[in-house]
């Protein structure tokens, strides 16, 4: 037997209330009715409802037309309940209803952080009176799950006392599953009903309803919270027209066209705030170390943190550490971030559905990008489109808060959004994805090679055709500054591209990219690149590419020299020399020999250095490689200078300088001038030495060559010492030391410390001199750098001599003399004269005097 009409409606009302997830009391409060009225209707005590009551209920329950009309008819006993049920089922795919309420949703007790943003918003109240005639509008935007609604509701509760004429809350459903965004006309009707108008008083059309709404709230102080807006078109008709009111709008889109709006863009939580939120929601301790790991894996996103906190709260047996481990090892981290029927992935999916097909494709392919950021050129390569199109699509993704822009023209995906994009990309045609990443790797390699030509004096990457194809569009890199700036901006991406290429079978790219950027890395003092070269070396060996292996070993050896790992450098360079020789690659062999000669210079094996440099010079001249010839001359000149043959050294450096000028090789010119300046200083031509070092400084600075800049500064300081400019010398040496420390050049630090110690002795600060030389000695001994050891020991001896400690002076000077004699340094005679002139007793040459 069918239910009676009143009982059928009662059942319908209970069903609709349950669907809206409201208690009887909440439904009554939101609709402006008494709880008794709702209870009586649901129990069938009142079999029909007044029209106004029915409209308020329909409005609060979020019923759209025609469901609302059918519901009102059923409530008044003038239509079948079955029609309402049919309409409700169809409403899931139909237009969303506007359901305004005159009460705000409940505040969140666990609200955490956002103090700066709250201060900005609360300060808006103070400015309303001064703005005169302007409605206060604040657009709160941010990515899915960032906490826009939570923030806006919390702020609205804080602001509510300032708006005594009412606070209205209206969801606009831009991202509600199964519902379309609210039409402005429906939104206005809902606002008017909530404000107290009867249905027959609501005019038709957006324009009429907007005017009626503005009239209804004119002269009043209301707060209107419009939640989850699609854009300014949906919002603008809903704005009050007179001053004194405040409108808060939340949106996943940047509402740049909403004139007069103050914008608050919510970012992820600070680590401390995120930890506090997780601890509060989960009932755990924020100090737990695993809490920090969980919030990091959540990308500090409030929605993700809240869902994991809910899991911890409802599973007391779970530990924070175990959940952190599960997250870390999960292949699909987003799949774990859910609570009941809600998930982070679903929230992201709603944002993704807002995109056009072209935008969706780019978003998916951004998930394939191996590095941390992307610009329009790389996006164009990845997407296979024009630069203008890529820029437009990136801007659109940025407007939708699917990308951030940490620097002008550079975009990033949040870690969780990157995971979502990768998941989506996994369903794409594999051949198309492979082509996209291939274009991206080609772009990075070919553009890096273009940049490399401005910076490196010799590049293995430029000596053979690169894999892949040049990009259709690439940035203009016509100057040293442009090349250096591009390589600096893309350094992390280039590293990531090498790892990606090596792990995805693109071995030629994994070999060629390090070769293309090696010169830049050396110039800028990036010494922590061993992993990059080891990846390239493994790729070369896997590919059976002997020349690629030689090129990589050559670059690795240069790096190992720079970081002071001399035994490893000797092994790498020797292998490179052998491989180049087996392949008959004379320029490559000559280059590796020049680097090996420099290594012999650093370890003070001057006979080996001279022989190796001459061998490199002969090979370079035979191969007609003037760049390597210049390098060999510079290193030969170094040996000649260090062994006291100054005329030969000056001639070698002058030849190298002429060759480099003819080649337009700025790095080589700077190196030759620096070395020539040392020869001029040691032969007493101080004006020429200062001029050479100043020219070298300018060139090193233009190149961004930090190691060269530091070295030239230290050499200039020596000239300043010799000419009595002690303040200038101190400044030069201190600046050099700071640079050497910044990029981890330990030999450079020892050189600068010894120079500072010598300056301190000149100015009678002997205690400071001993401390500086002692630091230099410790570094030089650790590096096995004999020349700087001897300098430090000599400096310690001189300081003790000044202090009247002949015994300690003799021990240090004798040890310095033994080293100078062993390596054949010109300083031998100077130390011998010091010992003789002061009648110092000779100590045991094998002793190792301690440095105080």
C-alpha positions in Angstrom: 0.0 0.0 0.0 1.4 3.4 -1.0 2.2 6.0 1.6 -0.2 8.9 2.0 0.8 12.2 0.3 2.0 13.8 3.5 4.1 10.8 4.5 5.5 10.6 1.0 6.7 14.2 1.2 8.1 13.6 4.7 10.2 10.7 3.3 11.3 13.0 0.4 12.4 15.7 2.8 14.4 13.3 5.0 16.1 11.9 1.9 17.0 15.3 0.5 18.3 16.5 3.9 20.5 13.4 4.1 21.8 14.1 0.7 22.7 17.6 1.7 24.4 16.2 4.9 22.4 18.4 7.2 20.8 17.7 10.6 17.3 18.9 11.2 18.7 21.8 13.3 21.2 22.8 10.6 18.5 22.7 7.9 16.2 24.8 10.0 19.0 27.3 10.9 20.1 27.7 7.3 16.6 28.1 6.0 15.5 30.5 8.7 12.9 28.2 10.0 12.3 26.7 13.5 13.6 23.2 14.1 10.0 22.2 15.2 8.7 23.1 11.7 11.2 20.9 10.0 10.6 18.1 12.5 6.9 18.3 12.0 7.2 18.1 8.2 9.6 15.1 8.3 7.2 13.2 10.7 4.2 14.0 8.5 2.4 16.0 11.2 2.1 18.8 8.7 1.3 17.2 5.4 1.8 20.4 3.4 4.0 23.5 3.7 3.4 27.1 3.0 4.8 28.3 -0.2 7.5 30.5 1.4 8.6 27.7 3.6 8.8 25.3 0.7 10.9 27.9 -1.2 13.3 28.3 1.7 13.7 24.6 2.0 14.3 24.1 -1.7 16.8 26.9 -1.7 18.7 25.5 1.3 18.7 22.0 0.0 20.4 23.2 -3.2 17.6 22.3 -5.6 17.9 23.7 -9.2 15.1 24.3 -11.6 12.9 22.5 -12.5 13.4 20.4 -9.4 12.7 23.4 -7.2 9.3 24.0 -8.8 8.4 20.3 -8.5 9.5 20.3 -4.9 7.4 23.4 -4.0 4.4 21.8 -5.7 4.9 18.5 -3.8 5.3 20.4 -0.5 2.0 22.2 -1.0 0.2 19.0 -2.0 -0.2 20.0 -5.6 2.3 17.7 -7.3 3.6 14.1 -7.1 6.6 13.3 -5.0 7.8 10.8 -7.6 8.4 13.6 -10.1 10.7 15.3 -7.6 12.6 12.1 -7.1 13.0 11.7 -10.8 14.2 15.3 -11.2 16.7 14.9 -8.3 18.2 11.9 -9.9 18.6 13.8 -13.1 20.0 16.8 -11.3 23.3 15.0 -10.6 24.2 15.7 -14.3 22.3 18.9 -14.6 22.9 22.5 -13.5 23.9 23.1 -9.8 21.5 24.9 -7.6 22.4 28.1 -5.9 22.0 27.6 -2.2 22.7 30.8 -0.3 22.5 30.9 3.4 22.3 33.8 5.8 24.7 32.0 8.2 28.3 31.1 7.6 29.5 27.5 7.7 31.1 26.5 11.0 34.6 27.7 11.6 37.3 25.1 11.8 38.7 24.6 15.2 42.0 23.3 13.8 42.6 26.4 11.7 46.4 26.8 11.6 48.8 29.5 10.3 48.0 32.0 7.5 48.7 34.9 9.9 50.2 37.2 7.2 47.2 36.6 4.9 44.7 37.1 7.7 46.4 40.4 8.6 46.1 41.5 5.0 42.4 40.6 4.9 41.5 42.0 8.3 43.3 45.2 7.3 40.8 45.6 4.5 38.1 46.5 7.0 40.1 49.5 8.2 40.3 50.7 4.6 36.6 50.4 3.7 35.5 53.7 5.3 38.4 55.6 3.6 37.7 54.2 0.2 34.3 56.0 0.0 31.7 54.5 -2.4 33.7 51.4 -3.1 32.6 47.9 -2.2 35.4 45.9 -0.6 36.3 42.9 -2.7 39.0 40.3 -1.8 39.8 37.5 -4.2 41.3 34.5 -2.5 42.9 32.1 -5.0 45.1 29.1 -4.9 45.5 25.5 -6.1 43.1 22.7 -5.3 43.5 21.6 -1.7 45.3 24.7 -0.5 42.6 25.7 2.0 40.9 28.6 0.3 37.4 27.9 1.7 38.7 27.1 5.2 40.7 30.4 5.2 37.8 32.4 3.9 35.3 31.0 6.4 37.7 31.5 9.3 38.3 35.1 8.2 34.6 35.7 7.7 33.9 34.6 11.3 36.6 37.0 12.5 35.1 39.8 10.4 31.4 39.1 11.1 30.9 41.6 13.9 31.8 44.4 11.5 28.9 43.5 9.3 25.7 43.6 11.5 23.3 43.5 8.5 24.1 39.9 7.6 26.7 37.4 6.4 25.8 35.5 3.3 27.5 32.3 2.1 26.9 31.1 -1.5 28.7 28.1 -3.0 29.2 28.7 -6.8 30.2 25.0 -7.5 33.0 25.6 -10.0 34.5 22.3 -8.8 31.8 20.2 -7.3 31.7 16.7 -8.6 28.5 15.9 -10.6 27.3 19.6 -10.7 27.7 22.4 -13.1 28.7 25.9 -11.9 25.9 28.0 -10.6 24.4 30.3 -13.2 24.5 34.0 -12.1 20.7 34.3 -12.5 20.1 31.3 -10.1 22.7 32.7 -7.7 20.9 36.1 -7.6 17.5 34.4 -7.1 19.0 32.5 -4.2 20.5 35.6 -2.6 17.2 37.5 -2.9 15.2 34.6 -1.4 17.7 34.4 1.5 17.5 38.2 2.0 13.7 37.8 2.5 12.0 38.4 -0.8 9.1 36.2 -1.9 9.4 34.3 -5.1 6.9 36.6 -7.0 9.1 39.6 -6.1 12.1 38.2 -8.0 12.4 39.7 -11.5 13.4 37.5 -14.5 16.9 37.7 -16.0 20.4 38.5 -14.7 20.2 42.3 -15.1 16.9 42.6 -13.3 17.8 40.4 -10.5 21.3 42.1 -10.1 19.6 45.5 -9.8 17.1 44.1 -7.3 19.9 42.6 -5.3 21.9 45.8 -5.2 18.8 47.7 -4.1 18.0 45.1 -1.4 21.4 45.5 0.2 21.9 49.3 -0.5 23.1 51.1 2.6 23.6 48.0 4.5 26.8 46.5 5.8 26.9 42.9 4.7 29.6 40.3 4.2 29.1 38.1 1.2 31.3 35.0 0.8 31.2 33.6 -2.7 32.9 30.2 -2.6 34.6 28.4 -5.6 33.9 30.8 -8.4 34.6 29.9 -12.0 35.7 33.5 -13.0 34.8 37.2 -12.9 31.8 36.7 -15.1 30.1 34.6 -12.5 31.0 36.9 -9.7 30.4 40.4 -11.1 26.5 40.4 -11.2 26.5 39.3 -7.5 28.4 42.3 -6.2 26.6 44.9 -4.0 26.6 48.4 -5.4 27.3 50.6 -2.4 30.1 51.1 0.1 30.3 49.4 3.5 30.0 45.8 2.4 32.8 43.2 1.9 32.8 40.4 -0.7 35.1 37.5 -0.3 35.6 35.3 -3.3 37.4 32.0 -3.4 38.6 30.5 -6.7 41.1 28.1 -8.2 41.5 30.7 -10.9 43.4 34.0 -10.7 40.5 36.5 -11.0 42.7 39.1 -12.8 39.7 40.7 -14.5 37.8 41.4 -11.3 38.3 45.1 -11.1 39.1 46.6 -7.7 39.7 43.3 -6.0 42.5 42.9 -3.5 44.2 39.5 -4.2 45.4 37.0 -1.6 47.1 34.0 -3.3 47.4 31.2 -0.8 50.6 29.2 -1.0 51.4 25.9 0.7 51.8 26.0 4.5 55.1 26.8 6.1 56.8 23.6 7.5 56.0 24.6 11.1 52.4 25.4 10.3 52.0 22.1 8.4 53.5 20.1 11.3 51.1 21.8 13.8 48.1 21.1 11.5 49.0 17.4 11.2 49.6 17.0 14.9 46.4 18.8 15.8 44.2 16.8 13.4 45.8 13.5 14.1 46.2 13.9 17.8 50.0 13.2 17.6 53.1 15.1 18.6 54.4 17.7 16.2 57.9 17.1 17.4 57.8 13.5 16.0 60.6 13.4 13.3 58.3 11.4 11.0 55.8 14.3 11.0 58.3 16.4 9.1 58.7 13.6 6.6 54.9 13.2 6.1 54.3 16.9 5.6 57.2 17.1 3.1 55.8 14.2 1.1 52.4 16.0 1.2 54.1 19.1 -0.3 52.8 21.1 2.7 49.3 21.0 1.1 46.6 21.3 3.7 44.1 18.9 2.0 46.7 16.1 1.8 47.8 16.7 5.3 44.2 16.6 6.6 43.5 13.3 4.8 46.5 11.6 6.2 45.8 13.1 9.7 42.3 11.6 9.5 43.8 8.2 8.8 46.1 8.5 11.8 43.3 9.7 14.0 41.0 6.8 13.0 43.8 4.2 13.2 45.4 4.6 16.7 47.5 1.5 16.1 49.3 3.3 13.1 52.5 5.0 13.8 53.6 8.3 12.2 56.9 6.7 11.2 55.1 3.7 9.5 52.9 6.0 7.5 55.8 8.1 6.4 57.7 5.0 5.2 54.6 3.8 3.3 54.3 7.2 1.6 57.9 7.3 0.7 57.9 3.9 -0.9 54.5 4.3 -2.6 54.5 4.3 -6.4 51.2 6.3 -6.4 51.4 8.6 -3.4 48.2 10.3 -4.3 46.3 7.1 -3.9 47.1 7.1 -0.2 45.8 10.6 0.3 42.1 10.0 0.8 39.4 10.0 3.4 36.1 8.3 2.8 35.0 9.3 -0.7 37.3 12.3 -0.9 40.8 12.3 -2.3 43.5 14.8 -3.3 43.6 13.1 -6.8 39.9 13.8 -7.2 40.3 17.4 -6.3 43.1 17.7 -8.8 41.0 15.9 -11.4 38.3 18.6 -11.2 40.9 21.3 -12.0 42.1 19.2 -14.9 38.6 18.9 -16.3 38.4 22.7 -16.5 41.2 22.7 -19.2 40.9 22.7 -22.9 42.3 19.6 -24.7 45.5 21.5 -25.6 46.0 22.6 -22.1 45.4 19.1 -20.8 48.0 17.7 -23.1 50.6 20.2 -21.9 49.7 19.5 -18.3 50.2 15.8 -18.8 53.5 16.3 -20.6 54.7 18.5 -17.9 54.6 15.4 -15.8 57.2 13.9 -18.1 59.6 16.8 -17.6 62.5 15.4 -15.4 63.6 18.8 -13.9 62.2 21.1 -11.3 61.1 24.0 -13.6 60.3 24.8 -17.2 60.2 27.9 -19.5 58.3 28.5 -22.6 61.1 27.3 -24.9 61.3 23.9 -23.2 57.4 23.7 -23.1 57.3 24.4 -26.8 59.7 21.5 -27.4 57.8 19.2 -25.1 54.5 20.1 -26.6 55.7 20.3 -30.2 54.2 23.7 -30.8 55.1 27.3 -31.3 56.6 29.5 -28.6 53.6 31.8 -28.5 51.2 28.8 -28.0 53.4 27.4 -25.3 53.5 30.7 -23.5 49.7 31.0 -23.7 49.2 27.5 -22.4 51.6 28.0 -19.5 49.9 31.3 -18.6 46.5 29.5 -18.6 47.8 26.7 -16.4 49.2 29.4 -14.1 45.9 31.2 -14.0 44.2 28.0 -13.0 46.8 27.5 -10.2 48.1 24.3 -11.8 51.6 26.0 -12.0 53.5 28.5 -9.9 55.9 31.1 -11.3 58.8 31.5 -8.9 60.7 33.7 -11.3 59.6 35.6 -14.4 58.9 33.1 -17.2 59.9 30.0 -15.2 57.1 27.7 -14.0 56.9 24.9 -11.5 54.5 22.1 -10.7 53.7 21.3 -7.0 55.1 17.8 -6.3 51.7 16.3 -5.9 50.4 17.9 -9.1 53.5 16.5 -10.8 52.5 13.1 -9.6 49.0 13.6 -10.9 50.3 14.7 -14.3 52.5 11.7 -14.5 49.7 9.4 -13.7 47.6 11.0 -16.5 50.5 10.9 -18.9 50.9 7.1 -18.3 47.7 6.6 -20.2 48.9 8.5 -23.3 50.2 6.9 -26.5 53.8 5.8 -25.5 55.2 6.8 -28.9 53.9 10.3 -28.6 55.3 10.6 -25.0 58.6 9.3 -26.2 58.7 11.8 -29.1 57.9 14.6 -26.6 60.7 13.8 -24.2 63.0 13.3 -27.2 62.3 16.8 -28.4 62.9 18.1 -24.9 66.3 16.4 -24.5 67.3 17.7 -28.0 66.3 21.2 -26.9 68.5 21.1 -23.8 71.5 19.5 -25.5 71.6 21.7 -28.6 70.9 24.9 -26.6 73.6 24.0 -24.1 76.1 23.5 -26.9 75.2 26.9 -28.3 75.9 28.5 -24.9 79.1 26.4 -24.4 80.7 28.0 -27.4 80.8 31.4 -25.6 82.3 30.1 -22.4 84.6 27.1 -22.8 88.0 27.4 -24.4 87.9 23.7 -25.5 84.7 21.6 -25.7 84.6 17.9 -26.4 80.9 18.2 -27.2 81.5 20.5 -30.1 84.0 18.1 -31.8 81.4 15.7 -33.2 77.8 15.9 -34.4 75.3 15.8 -31.5 72.4 13.4 -31.4 68.9 14.5 -32.2 67.8 17.6 -34.0 68.2 21.3 -33.2 65.0 22.7 -31.7 62.6 24.7 -33.8 62.9 27.6 -31.4 65.6 28.5 -28.9 66.5 31.5 -26.9 69.0 34.0 -28.3 72.4 33.3 -26.8 74.7 35.6 -28.7 76.7 36.9 -25.8 78.7 35.5 -22.9 76.2 37.0 -20.4 73.2 35.5 -22.1 75.0 32.1 -22.4 76.0 32.1 -18.7 72.5 33.2 -17.6 70.8 30.4 -19.5 73.1 27.7 -18.3 72.7 29.0 -14.7 68.9 29.0 -14.9 68.8 25.6 -16.5 71.6 23.9 -14.5 69.2 21.7 -12.4 67.2 20.8 -15.5 70.3 19.8 -17.4 71.4 17.6 -14.6 67.9 16.0 -14.4 67.9 15.5 -18.2 71.2 13.5 -18.0 69.7 11.2 -15.3 66.5 10.8 -17.4 68.4 10.1 -20.6 70.6 7.5 -18.9 67.7 5.7 -17.3 65.6 5.8 -20.5 68.0 4.4 -23.0 69.0 7.8 -24.6 72.7 7.2 -23.9 74.0 9.6 -26.5 72.3 12.5 -24.7 73.5 11.3 -21.3 77.1 11.5 -22.7 76.8 14.7 -24.7 75.0 17.0 -22.2 77.7 16.8 -19.5 80.3 17.4 -22.2 78.4 20.5 -23.3 78.2 22.0 -19.8 81.5 20.9 -18.3 83.2 24.1 -19.2 80.5 26.2 -17.6 80.5 24.1 -14.4 84.3 24.5 -14.1 84.2 28.2 -14.8 81.4 28.8 -12.2 83.2 26.7 -9.6 80.5 24.0 -9.3 82.7 21.3 -7.8 80.0 18.8 -6.7 79.5 17.3 -10.2 81.1 13.9 -9.8 77.7 12.1 -10.0 77.0 13.8 -13.3 80.2 12.6 -14.8 79.8 9.1 -13.4 76.4 8.9 -15.0 77.9 9.9 -18.3 80.8 7.5 -17.9 78.5 4.6 -17.3 76.4 5.6 -20.3 79.5 5.8 -22.5 80.6 2.3 -21.4 77.2 0.9 -21.8 77.0 2.3 -25.4 80.6 1.1 -26.2 81.4 4.7 -27.1 85.2 4.9 -26.6 85.5 8.5 -27.5 82.6 9.4 -25.3 84.3 7.6 -22.5 87.5 9.5 -23.1 85.7 12.9 -23.3 83.9 12.1 -20.0 87.1 11.0 -18.2 88.8 14.1 -19.4 86.0 16.3 -18.0 85.9 14.2 -14.8 89.7 14.6 -14.4 89.4 18.4 -14.6 86.6 18.3 -12.0 88.8 16.2 -9.7 91.7 18.6 -10.0 89.4 21.5 -9.1 88.1 19.8 -5.9 91.6 18.6 -4.9 91.3 14.9 -5.5 94.7 14.6 -7.2 95.1 10.8 -7.2 91.7 10.3 -8.8 92.4 13.1 -11.3 95.7 11.5 -12.3 93.9 8.2 -12.9 91.0 9.7 -14.9 93.3 11.9 -17.1 95.7 9.0 -17.7 92.8 6.8 -18.9 91.6 9.6 -21.1 95.1 10.1 -22.7 95.2 6.3 -23.4 91.7 6.2 -25.0 92.3 9.2 -27.1 95.6 7.7 -28.3 93.9 4.4 -29.2 91.3 6.3 -31.2 94.0 8.4 -32.9 92.3 11.6 -31.6 95.3 13.9 -31.4 93.4 17.1 -30.2 91.7 15.1 -27.5 94.9 13.5 -26.4 96.7 16.8 -26.4 93.9 18.4 -24.2 94.0 15.6 -21.7 97.8 15.9 -21.5 97.6 19.7 -20.9 95.3 19.0 -17.9 97.7 16.3 -16.7 100.6 18.7 -17.0 98.6 21.2 -14.8 98.1 18.4 -12.2 101.8 17.8 -12.2 102.3 21.5 -11.5 99.9 21.4 -8.5 101.7 18.4 -7.1 105.1 20.1 -7.7 106.4 17.4 -10.0 107.9 20.0 -12.3 110.0 17.7 -14.6 106.9 15.6 -15.3 104.9 18.8 -15.8 107.4 20.2 -18.3 107.6 16.9 -20.3 103.9 16.5 -20.4 103.2 20.1 -21.5 105.8 19.8 -24.3 104.2 16.5 -25.4 100.8 18.2 -25.5 102.2 21.2 -27.3 103.7 19.0 -30.0 100.5 17.0 -30.5 98.3 20.2 -30.6 100.5 21.8 -33.2 100.6 18.6 -35.2 96.8 18.5 -35.1 96.4 22.2 -35.9 94.4 22.8 -32.7 95.4 26.3 -31.6 93.1 26.3 -28.6 94.9 23.3 -27.0 98.2 24.7 -28.2 97.5 27.9 -26.1 96.6 25.8 -23.1 99.8 23.8 -23.4 101.8 27.0 -23.6 100.2 28.4 -20.5 101.0 25.2 -18.5 104.5 25.1 -19.9 104.9 28.7 -18.9 103.7 27.9 -15.4 106.5 25.3 -15.0 109.1 27.7 -16.3 108.0 30.4 -13.9 107.9 28.0 -10.9 111.4 26.7 -11.7 112.8 30.3 -12.1 113.1 30.5 -15.9 111.3 33.8 -16.2 112.3 34.8 -19.7 111.0 31.5 -21.1 107.9 31.7 -19.0 107.1 35.2 -20.2 107.6 34.1 -23.8 105.3 31.1 -23.4 102.5 33.2 -21.9 102.9 35.9 -24.5 102.5 33.3 -27.3 99.5 31.9 -25.6 97.9 35.3 -25.2 98.3 36.1 -28.9 96.8 32.7 -29.9 93.8 33.3 -27.6 93.2 36.8 -28.8 93.2 35.5 -32.4 90.7 32.8 -31.4 88.5 35.2 -29.4 89.1 32.8 -26.5 88.4 35.0 -23.4 89.1 32.3 -20.9 92.5 31.6 -22.4 93.3 35.3 -22.5 92.5 35.7 -18.9 94.6 32.7 -17.9 97.6 33.9 -19.9 97.3 37.4 -18.5 97.1 36.1 -14.9 100.2 33.9 -15.4 102.1 36.7 -17.2 101.3 39.0 -14.3 102.9 36.6 -11.9 106.1 36.5 -14.0 106.1 40.3 -14.1 105.6 40.5 -10.4 108.4 38.1 -9.6 110.8 40.0 -11.9 110.0 43.3 -10.2 107.9 44.9 -13.0 105.0 45.8 -10.7 103.2 48.3 -12.9 103.0 45.7 -15.7 102.0 43.0 -13.2 99.2 45.1 -11.8 98.0 46.0 -15.3 98.0 42.3 -16.4 96.1 41.2 -13.3 93.5 44.0 -13.7 92.9 42.9 -17.3 92.6 39.3 -16.2 90.1 40.3 -13.4 87.9 42.1 -16.0 87.9 39.0 -18.3 87.3 36.6 -15.5 84.5 38.8 -14.2 82.9 39.0 -17.6 83.0 35.2 -17.9 81.7 34.7 -14.4 84.8 32.5 -13.8 84.9 32.5 -10.0 88.0 30.4 -9.6 89.9 32.6 -12.1 88.6 35.8 -10.4 89.7 34.6 -7.0 93.2 33.6 -8.3 93.7 37.0 -10.0 92.6 38.9 -6.9 95.1 36.9 -4.8 97.9 37.7 -7.3 96.9 41.3 -7.4 97.2 41.3 -3.6 100.8 40.1 -3.8 101.6 43.0 -6.2 99.9 45.4 -3.7 102.1 44.0 -0.9 105.2 44.5 -2.9 104.3 48.1 -3.6 103.4 48.9 0.0 99.6 49.1 -0.5 98.8 46.9 2.5 95.1 47.9 2.9 94.5 47.1 -0.8 96.4 43.9 -0.4 94.4 42.8 2.6 91.1 43.6 0.7 92.2 41.6 -2.3 93.4 38.5 -0.3 90.3 38.5 1.9 88.0 38.7 -1.1 89.9 35.9 -2.8 89.7 33.7 0.3 86.0 34.3 0.5 85.5 33.3 -3.1 87.7 30.2 -2.7 85.7 29.1 0.3 82.4 29.8 -1.5 83.0 27.2 -4.2 85.2 24.9 -2.2 88.6 25.4 -3.8 90.9 24.2 -1.0 94.2 24.8 -2.8 93.0 28.3 -3.5 92.2 28.7 0.2 95.7 27.6 1.1 97.2 30.1 -1.4 95.1 33.0 -0.1 95.9 32.1 3.6 99.6 32.0 2.9 99.4 35.4 1.2 97.5 36.8 4.1 100.1 35.4 6.5 102.9 37.0 4.5 101.0 40.3 4.7 100.5 39.9 8.5 104.2 39.4 8.9 105.0 42.5 6.9 102.7 44.5 9.2 104.2 42.8 12.4 101.0 41.0 13.2 103.0 37.8 13.8 100.4 36.0 15.9 97.9 36.4 13.1 100.5 35.4 10.6 101.2 32.1 12.5 97.5 31.3 12.6 97.0 32.0 8.9 100.0 29.9 7.8 99.0 27.1 10.2 95.6 26.9 8.5 97.3 26.9 5.0 99.7 24.2 6.1 96.9 21.9 7.3 95.1 22.3 4.0 98.2 21.8 1.9 99.3 18.7 3.8 95.8 17.2 3.3 96.0 17.9 -0.4 99.6 16.9 -0.8 100.4 20.3 -2.3 104.2 20.7 -1.7 104.6 24.3 -2.8 101.9 25.7 -0.5 103.3 23.5 2.3 106.7 25.0 1.9 105.2 28.5 1.7 103.3 27.9 4.9 106.4 26.6 6.7 108.5 29.4 5.5 105.9 31.9 6.7 105.8 30.3 10.1 109.6 30.4 10.3 109.6 34.1 9.4 107.0 34.9 12.1 108.9 33.0 14.8 112.0 34.8 13.7 110.3 38.2 14.2 109.1 37.1 17.6 112.6 36.2 18.7 112.2 32.4 18.6 115.2 31.2 16.6 114.8 27.5 17.5 111.3 27.2 16.2 112.1 29.4 13.2 115.0 27.1 12.3 112.9 24.0 12.4 110.2 25.5 10.1 112.6 27.1 7.7 114.7 23.9 7.4 111.6 21.9 6.6 110.5 24.5 4.0 114.0 24.4 2.5 113.9 20.6 2.1 110.6 20.8 0.2 111.8 23.7 -2.0 115.0 21.8 -2.8 113.1 18.6 -3.6 110.7 20.3 -6.1 113.3 22.6 -7.5 111.7 25.9 -6.6 113.6 29.3 -6.9 112.7 30.0 -3.2 115.4 27.6 -2.2 118.1 30.3 -2.4 115.9 32.8 -0.4 115.4 30.4 2.5 119.1 29.4 2.5 120.1 33.1 2.8 117.6 33.6 5.7 119.0 30.7 7.6 122.6 31.8 6.9 122.0 35.5 7.7 120.4 34.7 11.1 122.9 31.9 12.0 120.1 29.5 12.6 121.0 26.0 13.6 119.9 23.3 11.1 117.2 21.0 12.4 116.6 17.5 11.2 115.3 17.8 7.6 113.0 14.9 8.1 111.2 16.5 11.1 107.7 17.7 10.8 107.5 20.8 13.0 104.1 21.5 14.5 102.4 24.7 13.4 101.2 26.7 16.5 
